[in-house]
Amino acid sequence: MNNSLLDAAERLKIGLLAKATDGEYPDPDYKEDLRILSTDNELNMMLPAFIRLNRSSSDFRRAMQTKFKGYAERRNFIDQELEPIFKYLEKYPSDKFEINIDAYELGEQLGNGGFGVVYKYHHKLLEVDFAVKIFEPVFVSNDDHIEGERRFFREAKMLFQLNSDYIVRVYDIGRIDGKPFIRMELVEGDTLLDFISQNGSVSFTRSIKPITAILKGLNYAHKMGVIHRDLKPSNIMVTKDGKFKIIDFGISAFLENENHTKLTKTGERVAGGAYTDPALINDPRLRDIRSDLYSVGAIWYYLLVGRSPVGGDARRVLLQSGNATELQSDIIFKCLTSDPVDRYQSCEEILAMLYPKEIVSSLPSAITMPNRITEITREAVFDYLTERYYDDCNTYVFSQSGAYQEPERVFHYYGKRNCVTFLNRLYDLENMPSRDSRLKTFKEEIQRHTVANEDYQYDWIFHDESLGLVAGNDEVLLKFLCEMFHPLVRSEKSDWQSVKESINELIKIDGYEIYESEKISGRSVFSYQYCI
């Protein structure tokens, strides 16, 4: 990829506009962009006098403040002074950006639109397929074409910075036969639009996986300063192995300082439609991450209903679908509210509402899981497990072989393991200090006071402060409960299914449920989630 001169010129212009209108343009960035531009002799001679006279961006700001009082005057001055540079770059020899086309074999056309065409290309040496997006707009004037190319490369530059499992990867940009291109990861599969059209709507529980992927991808992009602004089911790919990736940041834009000029013409338009934020349609220059959150809500609705959220009966249709409860509908329609102030303010906020264990662990440490399980619920859970342990523990029945056996309804939290082995799956017992001065570790303390003590009380574990089950955060208790039903722990001969159902009845009052998250060797493994 060799578009460093154009990139440097764009950064210089954006940075100078920012600095002139009280924004930021760090001196190291200013000097680096000038250094890149100076590598071309002709371009170096074209640098405006005001740049040569000001050795730092701070010097430039002071000069602008002295010469021009208003922001508009400063912007016009910068535009006029830098115009020759961009005209020169427009005519820059195209072979300096050309792809080595001989290394590729042209494949099928994958798509087309107002921007141009997407083809499948096969790299002969790497034996890898790529998607190549070639910019070839129709029905545009020469000036619009030039501006379009600039926007095309700006889009590519933004995408090149994004490296997420949930966003299609950009590998290279340049020109093919003089036409700009972006070489991207080829995602094999269907769009979310086609997937739902072919398979039908899904339940709220099943919708969590694609929505989580979309939110994680957007959250990463937003932190990198990129907004999608055109998110819809056709821009989400469902891969053959069941993963989800965001594609086509077609009209995305850097988050910018509101005090300086946007990277768009005043007349910029957006496609609109049922998945686009109405605020964005009314003001195409809007740069707000909450526009993407509106689109998330609209896509979420589509997953549950199979159509976009249009019409005054949208909520009624969602509820009648049977795929969402009233509370779940509230979450979706909070995304869809017309005023961005009333929406969720970030992807992280929505992710924190869902609370599967794997999501919480992947979020920044600033996002913590609030405690919703009350003391009453905790005691009810402990009482139930204690009762199931002692039920008929001293009453024996005959097996067919004539031997005594315990009734199947007895349930031990540690299942096939012993107490210490089970707790070691959840806690680092060797590094937990003992409260008994005679012992070094908490593991030794457990062995001394429980395993080696025939009349110890089984329910000690629920009330021991070191384990944090009685007064710790929700996650500690929920992990403990899920671990009881792990295939390596539970006794298949026990009535563990009914125990799980009973536990769910108790914790659902506070909004949680234990659910099957995956299968290992054909056996169910459980996690927990917040049931909105």
C-alpha positions in Angstrom: 0.0 0.0 0.0 1.4 3.4 -1.0 -1.0 6.2 -0.4 1.2 7.9 2.3 1.3 11.3 0.5 -2.4 11.5 0.2 -2.9 10.4 3.7 -0.4 12.9 5.0 -2.0 15.7 3.1 -5.5 14.8 4.4 -4.1 14.6 8.0 -2.4 17.9 7.6 -5.5 19.6 6.4 -7.7 18.1 9.1 -5.1 18.8 11.8 -4.7 22.5 10.7 -8.4 23.0 10.6 -8.6 21.5 14.1 -5.8 23.6 15.5 -7.1 26.8 13.9 -10.5 26.3 15.6 -9.1 25.5 19.0 -8.9 21.7 18.5 -5.9 19.5 18.8 -3.1 18.6 16.4 0.0 17.4 18.4 3.4 18.8 17.2 4.9 15.3 16.6 2.0 14.5 14.2 2.3 17.9 12.5 6.0 17.4 11.9 5.7 13.8 10.8 3.0 14.7 8.2 5.3 17.5 6.9 8.2 15.1 6.7 6.2 12.7 4.6 5.1 15.4 2.2 8.6 16.7 1.9 9.8 13.3 0.5 8.3 14.4 -2.9 10.4 17.2 -4.3 7.7 18.9 -6.2 5.3 18.7 -3.3 7.9 20.1 -1.0 8.2 23.2 -3.2 4.4 23.6 -3.1 4.1 23.8 0.7 2.5 27.1 1.5 4.5 29.9 3.1 2.5 29.9 6.3 3.6 26.3 6.9 7.3 27.1 6.2 7.1 30.0 8.7 5.5 28.1 11.5 7.7 25.3 12.9 5.1 23.9 15.2 1.3 23.5 15.2 1.2 25.8 18.2 3.0 28.5 16.2 0.5 28.0 13.5 -2.4 28.5 15.9 -1.0 31.8 17.2 -0.5 33.0 13.6 -4.1 32.2 12.7 -5.5 33.9 15.8 -3.5 37.0 15.0 -4.4 37.1 11.3 -8.1 36.0 11.4 -10.6 36.6 14.1 -13.3 34.1 13.0 -13.3 30.4 12.4 -14.8 30.7 9.0 -12.0 32.9 7.8 -9.4 30.6 9.1 -11.0 27.6 7.4 -11.3 29.3 4.0 -7.7 30.4 4.2 -6.5 26.8 4.9 -8.7 25.4 2.1 -7.3 27.9 -0.4 -3.7 27.5 0.6 -3.8 23.6 0.5 -5.8 23.3 -2.7 -2.7 23.2 -5.0 -1.4 20.2 -3.0 -4.6 18.2 -3.5 -4.8 19.1 -7.2 -1.2 17.8 -7.6 -2.0 14.6 -5.8 -5.1 14.0 -8.0 -2.7 13.8 -11.0 -0.1 11.8 -9.2 1.1 9.0 -11.4 -1.3 6.1 -10.8 1.4 3.4 -11.1 2.7 4.5 -7.8 -0.4 3.0 -6.3 -1.0 0.1 -8.6 -1.6 -3.4 -7.3 0.6 -6.2 -8.7 -2.4 -7.6 -10.6 -0.4 -10.5 -12.1 -0.4 -12.1 -8.6 -4.2 -12.3 -8.7 -6.8 -14.2 -10.6 -10.2 -12.4 -11.1 -13.2 -14.3 -9.8 -16.9 -13.7 -9.6 -18.7 -10.5 -9.0 -19.9 -10.4 -5.3 -21.9 -7.2 -5.4 -22.3 -3.7 -6.8 -23.8 -0.4 -5.9 -23.5 3.3 -6.4 -19.9 3.2 -5.3 -18.7 0.6 -7.8 -18.3 -3.2 -7.7 -17.0 -5.9 -5.4 -15.1 -8.8 -6.9 -13.6 -12.0 -5.6 -9.9 -12.2 -6.3 -7.7 -15.2 -5.8 -4.0 -14.7 -4.8 -2.1 -17.3 -6.8 0.9 -17.5 -4.6 -0.8 -17.3 -1.2 -3.7 -19.5 -2.4 -6.1 -17.2 -0.5 -9.3 -15.5 -1.7 -10.0 -11.9 -1.1 -12.9 -9.5 -1.7 -11.8 -6.4 -3.7 -14.0 -3.3 -3.6 -13.3 -1.2 -6.7 -14.5 2.4 -6.7 -16.3 3.2 -9.9 -19.2 5.5 -9.2 -21.9 6.1 -11.8 -23.7 9.3 -12.8 -21.3 11.7 -11.0 -19.5 14.8 -12.2 -15.8 15.0 -12.4 -15.6 17.1 -9.2 -17.8 14.6 -7.4 -15.7 11.8 -8.6 -12.5 13.4 -7.2 -14.2 14.0 -3.9 -15.5 10.5 -4.0 -12.0 9.1 -4.4 -10.8 11.1 -1.4 -13.7 9.8 0.7 -13.1 6.2 -0.6 -9.5 6.4 0.6 -10.5 8.0 3.9 -12.9 5.1 4.5 -10.1 2.6 3.7 -7.7 4.3 6.1 -10.3 4.1 8.9 -11.0 0.5 8.2 -7.3 -0.4 8.0 -7.0 0.6 11.6 -9.8 -1.7 12.7 -8.6 -5.2 13.8 -11.5 -7.0 15.4 -13.0 -10.5 15.1 -16.4 -8.8 14.6 -15.4 -6.5 11.7 -14.3 -7.5 8.2 -10.5 -7.0 7.9 -9.0 -4.6 5.4 -5.6 -5.7 4.1 -4.6 -3.2 1.4 -5.6 -0.3 -0.7 -4.4 1.1 -4.0 -5.4 1.3 -7.6 -6.3 -1.3 -10.3 -6.2 0.2 -13.8 -6.2 3.6 -12.3 -9.3 2.9 -10.2 -9.1 2.9 -6.4 -9.6 -0.4 -4.6 -9.8 -1.9 -1.1 -8.7 -5.5 -0.6 -10.6 -7.0 2.2 -11.2 -10.3 4.0 -13.6 -12.5 2.1 -16.4 -13.6 4.4 -18.1 -16.8 3.2 -21.7 -17.1 4.3 -25.0 -15.3 4.2 -26.0 -11.8 5.2 -28.2 -11.6 8.3 -31.0 -10.4 6.0 -30.8 -13.5 4.0 -30.3 -15.8 7.0 -33.5 -14.6 8.7 -35.4 -14.6 5.4 -34.5 -18.2 4.9 -34.8 -19.5 8.5 -37.3 -17.2 10.2 -37.2 -15.1 13.3 -35.5 -16.2 16.5 -36.2 -16.0 20.2 -34.7 -13.3 22.4 -32.3 -15.8 23.9 -31.0 -16.8 20.5 -30.8 -13.2 19.4 -28.2 -12.5 22.1 -25.3 -14.1 20.2 -25.6 -12.0 17.0 -26.4 -8.8 18.9 -23.5 -9.4 21.2 -21.1 -9.7 18.2 -22.5 -6.6 16.7 -22.2 -4.6 19.9 -18.6 -5.8 20.5 -17.6 -4.9 17.0 -19.2 -1.5 17.2 -17.8 -0.9 20.7 -14.3 -1.5 19.3 -14.9 0.8 16.3 -16.3 3.5 18.4 -13.3 3.4 20.7 -11.1 3.7 17.6 -13.1 6.8 16.5 -15.2 5.2 13.8 -19.0 5.3 13.4 -20.7 3.0 10.9 -23.9 5.1 10.2 -25.2 2.5 7.7 -25.8 -0.6 9.9 -28.5 -2.9 8.7 -29.1 -6.7 8.3 -27.5 -6.8 4.9 -24.3 -5.3 6.4 -23.9 -8.2 8.9 -22.4 -11.4 7.7 -23.2 -14.8 9.2 -20.2 -17.0 8.5 -20.4 -20.7 7.7 -19.1 -21.5 11.2 -21.8 -19.4 12.8 -19.9 -16.2 13.6 -21.0 -12.7 12.9 -19.0 -9.9 11.2 -19.9 -6.3 10.4 -19.1 -5.3 6.8 -19.3 -2.1 4.7 -18.5 0.9 6.7 -19.6 2.7 3.5 -20.5 6.1 5.0 -18.6 5.8 8.2 -16.7 8.8 9.6 -14.2 9.6 12.2 -15.6 11.0 15.4 -14.5 14.6 15.2 -14.2 17.7 17.4 -17.5 19.5 17.0 -15.7 22.8 16.8 -14.1 22.2 13.4 -15.2 21.3 9.9 -16.4 17.7 9.3 -14.8 15.5 6.7 -17.9 15.8 4.6 -19.5 18.2 2.2 -22.5 20.1 3.4 -24.7 18.3 0.9 -23.8 14.8 2.1 -26.7 12.4 2.1 -27.4 9.1 3.8 -29.3 6.2 2.4 -32.0 6.3 5.1 -34.4 3.5 5.6 -36.0 1.7 8.6 -32.6 0.8 10.1 -31.1 4.4 10.0 -31.4 6.8 12.9 -34.1 9.5 12.0 -31.8 12.1 13.6 -29.1 11.1 11.0 -31.5 11.3 8.2 -32.5 14.8 9.3 -28.9 15.9 9.7 -26.5 13.8 7.5 -23.5 15.6 9.0 -24.4 14.1 12.4 -21.5 12.1 14.0 -22.9 10.3 17.0 -22.3 6.8 18.2 -25.9 6.6 19.4 -27.0 6.5 15.7 -25.4 3.1 15.5 -27.3 2.1 18.7 -30.6 3.0 17.0 -29.6 0.6 14.1 -28.7 -2.1 16.7 -32.3 -1.8 18.1 -33.8 -2.0 14.6 -31.7 -5.1 13.7 -32.6 -6.7 17.0 -36.3 -6.1 16.2 -35.7 -7.7 12.8 -34.2 -10.8 14.4 -37.3 -11.3 16.6 -40.0 -10.4 14.2 -38.6 -10.8 10.7 -39.4 -7.3 9.6 -38.1 -3.8 10.3 -39.7 -1.7 13.2 -42.1 0.4 11.2 -45.6 1.6 12.0 -47.4 2.5 15.2 -48.0 -1.1 16.0 -44.3 -2.1 16.1 -44.3 -2.9 19.8 -47.6 -4.8 19.6 -46.2 -6.9 16.8 -43.1 -7.7 18.7 -45.0 -8.8 21.8 -47.4 -10.9 19.7 -44.5 -12.7 18.1 -43.9 -14.4 21.4 -40.1 -13.9 21.0 -39.8 -11.1 23.6 -41.3 -10.2 27.0 -42.4 -6.7 28.0 -39.1 -6.1 29.7 -37.1 -7.4 26.7 -39.2 -5.2 24.4 -38.3 -2.2 26.6 -34.6 -2.8 26.0 -35.1 -2.8 22.2 -37.4 0.2 22.1 -35.0 2.2 24.3 -32.5 1.8 21.4 -35.2 3.0 19.0 -36.3 6.1 20.8 -36.3 9.2 18.6 -34.2 11.3 21.0 -30.6 10.1 21.3 -30.5 11.4 24.8 -33.1 8.8 25.9 -31.2 5.9 24.2 -28.5 3.8 25.7 -25.3 5.9 25.5 -22.8 3.2 24.6 -22.5 -0.4 23.4 -21.0 -1.2 26.8 -24.2 -0.1 28.5 -26.3 -2.6 26.4 -23.8 -5.4 26.9 -23.9 -4.9 30.6 -27.7 -5.4 30.5 -27.3 -8.9 29.0 -24.7 -10.3 31.5 -23.7 -13.7 30.1 -20.5 -14.6 31.9 -18.4 -14.5 28.8 -19.5 -10.9 28.0 -18.9 -9.5 31.4 -15.4 -10.9 31.5 -14.5 -9.3 28.1 -15.6 -5.8 29.0 -13.3 -3.2 30.5 -12.8 -3.4 34.2 -14.8 -0.2 34.7 -17.9 -2.2 33.9 -18.8 -4.4 36.8 -21.7 -6.7 37.5 -24.2 -5.1 40.0 -25.6 -7.3 42.7 -29.2 -8.2 42.1 -29.5 -11.4 44.1 -31.1 -10.5 47.5 -30.2 -11.9 50.9 -33.7 -13.6 50.9 -32.9 -15.4 47.6 -29.5 -16.5 48.7 -30.9 -18.0 51.9 -33.6 -19.7 49.9 -31.0 -21.3 47.6 -28.9 -22.4 50.5 -31.8 -23.9 52.4 -32.9 -25.8 49.3 -29.5 -27.3 48.7 -29.1 -28.2 52.3 -32.5 -29.8 52.3 -31.7 -31.8 49.2 -28.4 -33.0 50.8 -30.0 -34.2 54.0 -33.3 -35.6 52.5 -33.5 -39.2 53.5 -29.8 -39.3 54.0 -30.2 -41.9 56.8 -33.0 -43.8 55.1 -31.8 -46.6 52.8 -33.5 -48.7 50.2 -32.6 -52.1 48.6 -31.2 -52.2 45.1 -32.0 -55.2 42.9 -28.7 -56.8 43.9 -29.7 -56.6 47.5 -27.3 -53.8 48.5 -28.2 -50.7 50.3 -28.2 -47.4 48.3 -29.1 -43.8 48.9 -32.3 -42.5 47.3 -31.7 -40.7 44.0 -33.3 -37.5 45.2 -30.3 -36.7 47.4 -28.1 -34.1 45.7 -24.5 -33.1 46.7 -23.2 -29.9 45.3 -19.8 -31.4 44.8 -21.3 -34.4 42.9 -18.7 -37.0 41.9 -15.9 -35.0 43.5 -15.1 -34.3 47.2 -15.6 -30.9 48.7 -12.0 -29.8 48.3 -11.6 -31.0 44.7 -14.8 -29.2 43.8 -13.9 -25.9 45.5 -10.5 -26.0 43.8 -12.3 -25.6 40.5 -13.6 -22.3 41.6 -11.0 -21.0 44.1 -7.3 -21.0 44.5 -7.4 -22.8 47.8 -3.6 -23.2 48.1 -3.1 -19.4 48.0 -6.0 -18.5 50.3 -4.8 -17.9 53.9 -6.1 -20.0 56.7 -7.8 -18.3 59.7 -6.4 -21.1 61.9 -2.9 -20.0 63.0 -1.9 -23.6 63.1 -2.5 -24.0 59.4 -1.0 -22.3 56.4 -3.7 -22.5 53.7 -7.5 -22.4 53.5 -7.3 -25.8 51.8 -5.7 -27.3 55.0 -8.3 -25.6 57.1 -11.1 -27.2 55.1 -9.5 -30.6 55.3 -8.9 -30.3 59.1 -12.4 -29.0 60.0 -14.6 -30.8 57.4 -13.1 -33.8 55.6 -11.4 -35.1 58.8 -14.4 -34.3 61.0 -17.2 -36.8 60.8 -19.9 -34.5 62.3 -19.1 -31.3 60.4 -22.1 -29.3 59.1 -22.5 -29.7 55.4 -23.9 -26.2 55.0 -20.8 -24.5 56.4 -19.7 -23.6 52.8 -22.7 -21.4 52.2 -22.0 -19.2 55.2 -18.2 -19.1 55.1 -17.1 -15.5 54.5 -13.9 -16.6 52.7 -15.9 -18.1 49.8 -18.1 -15.1 49.3 -21.4 -17.0 48.7 -23.5 -15.4 51.4 -22.4 -11.8 50.9 -20.3 -11.7 47.8 -21.2 -10.4 44.3 -23.7 -12.2 42.1 -21.1 -13.7 39.9 -19.4 -15.7 42.7 -22.7 -17.4 43.6 -23.8 -17.9 40.0 -20.5 -19.5 39.0 -20.8 -21.8 42.0 -24.3 -22.9 41.0 -23.3 -23.5 37.4 -20.3 -25.6 38.4 -22.5 -28.0 40.4 -24.0 -29.0 37.0 -20.8 -29.4 35.1 -20.4 -32.8 33.4 -17.1 -33.4 35.4 -18.9 -32.7 38.7 -22.5 -33.8 38.6 -23.6 -37.3 39.1 -25.7 -38.4 36.2 -27.5 -40.8 38.5 -28.7 -37.9 40.7 -31.8 -35.8 40.0 -29.6 -32.9 39.0 -32.1 -31.7 36.3 -34.9 -31.1 38.8 -32.4 -29.4 41.1 -31.3 -27.0 38.3 -35.0 -26.2 37.5 -35.7 -25.5 41.2 -32.6 -23.3 41.4 -33.8 -21.4 38.4 -37.2 -20.9 40.0 -35.5 -19.3 43.0 -33.0 -17.0 41.1 -35.4 -15.9 38.4 -37.1 -13.6 40.9 -33.9 -11.5 40.9 -33.6 -11.8 37.1 -31.1 -14.6 36.5 -31.3 -18.0 34.9 -28.9 -20.9 34.4 -28.9 -22.0 30.8 -27.2 -24.5 28.5 -24.4 -22.6 26.9 -22.6 -25.4 25.0 -22.1 -29.2 24.9 -18.8 -31.0 25.6 -18.7 -34.6 24.4 -22.4 -34.5 24.0 -23.0 -33.4 27.6 -24.6 -30.0 28.6 -22.5 -27.3 30.1 -24.2 -24.4 31.8 -23.6 -20.7 32.2 -25.8 -17.9 33.5 -27.4 -14.8 32.1 -29.5 -11.9 33.2 -33.1 -12.5 31.9 -34.3 -9.0 30.9 
